[in-house]
Amino acid sequence: MKRKCWEWNEFQQIGTDYTSVDEVAAYDCRMRRMRDIDAENQMILELLKLPENGSVLEIGIGTGAFLRSAAKVCGSCVGLDVSPVMLEYAERRAKEENLSNIQFVHGGFLSGSFPENAFDGIVSGLALHHLPDLWKAVALRRIHSALKPGGRFVLLDVVFDWKSESPESYFERLVKERDSSRESFIRHIAQEYSTLDWIMRGLFEHAGFVLESGSVQMDFLHLYCVRKESSFSL
């Protein structure tokens, strides 16, 4: 489908450009040194509370680590990413683990085809911040529509909350606390579209979601679980 002149182009490059499968593999290793990816994925699956043989959509699959975990306990999984390189890497890893119930699709929050009431759970990790808040709102409406009534959306992303600090002291502190990731974190703050916690919660509410839980690590990495109510109508 042709993008309208006023629509956001989610295929434009924002943040680090991974141009080869080898670069994605190196990124995968870096992330695993920084975070317990397997524990995160297990936590996300628990938050989703999926039925037996449930269906899951992940938007912005990255290395595909969550999809591979989900495919072992779900009936069907669909993974979208705007990066062909990420898709290639994730599909290769899935084949190595003999996982045949994952469909890989080139697309994203705005360009992907989401059938209404199709998924028991939807997940996105470290991808929604590539959209400005206006287009986050559009994306969340699409996600809400694609969930079955009672289904859940789990978001793991960089979301800021300086609370009683000034924005300047908050960001200076976060930058000083980074070591090997300092330069990429500075670039993220300066150039990408991470929002604030109170805005994120408002976006969920406006899209029709009920917030079930929210937690934060390292003062910026937020994990939200929201639910589509059975009787909600726009």
Rosetta blueprint (number, residue, H / E / L):
1 M L
2 K L
3 R L
4 K L
5 C L
6 W L
7 E L
8 W L
9 N L
10 E L
11 F L
12 Q L
13 Q L
14 I L
15 G L
16 T L
17 D L
18 Y L
19 T L
20 S L
21 V H
22 D H
23 E H
24 V H
25 A H
26 A H
27 Y H
28 D H
29 C H
30 R H
31 M H
32 R H
33 R H
34 M H
35 R L
36 D L
37 I H
38 D H
39 A H
40 E H
41 N H
42 Q H
43 M H
44 I H
45 L H
46 E H
47 L H
48 L H
49 K L
50 L L
51 P L
52 E L
53 N L
54 G L
55 S E
56 V E
57 L E
58 E E
59 I E
60 G L
61 I L
62 G L
63 T L
64 G L
65 A H
66 F H
67 L H
68 R H
69 S H
70 A H
71 A H
72 K L
73 V L
74 C L
75 G L
76 S E
77 C E
78 V E
79 G E
80 L E
81 D E
82 V L
83 S L
84 P H
85 V H
86 M H
87 L H
88 E H
89 Y H
90 A H
91 E H
92 R H
93 R H
94 A H
95 K H
96 E H
97 E L
98 N L
99 L L
100 S L
101 N L
102 I E
103 Q E
104 F E
105 V E
106 H E
107 G L
108 G L
109 F L
110 L L
111 S L
112 G L
113 S L
114 F L
115 P L
116 E L
117 N L
118 A L
119 F E
120 D E
121 G E
122 I E
123 V E
124 S E
125 G E
126 L L
127 A L
128 L H
129 H H
130 H H
131 L L
132 P L
133 D H
134 L H
135 W H
136 K H
137 A H
138 V H
139 A H
140 L H
141 R H
142 R H
143 I H
144 H H
145 S H
146 A H
147 L E
148 K E
149 P E
150 G E
151 G E
152 R E
153 F E
154 V E
155 L E
156 L E
157 D E
158 V E
159 V L
160 F E
161 D L
162 W L
163 K L
164 S L
165 E L
166 S L
167 P H
168 E H
169 S H
170 Y H
171 F H
172 E H
173 R H
174 L H
175 V H
176 K H
177 E H
178 R L
179 D L
180 S L
181 S L
182 R H
183 E H
184 S H
185 F H
186 I H
187 R H
188 H H
189 I H
190 A H
191 Q H
192 E L
193 Y L
194 S L
195 T L
196 L E
197 D H
198 W H
199 I H
200 M H
201 R H
202 G H
203 L H
204 F H
205 E H
206 H H
207 A H
208 G L
209 F E
210 V E
211 L E
212 E E
213 S E
214 G E
215 S E
216 V E
217 Q E
218 M L
219 D L
220 F L
221 L E
222 H E
223 L E
224 Y E
225 C E
226 V E
227 R E
228 K E
229 E L
230 S L
231 S L
232 F L
233 S L
234 L L
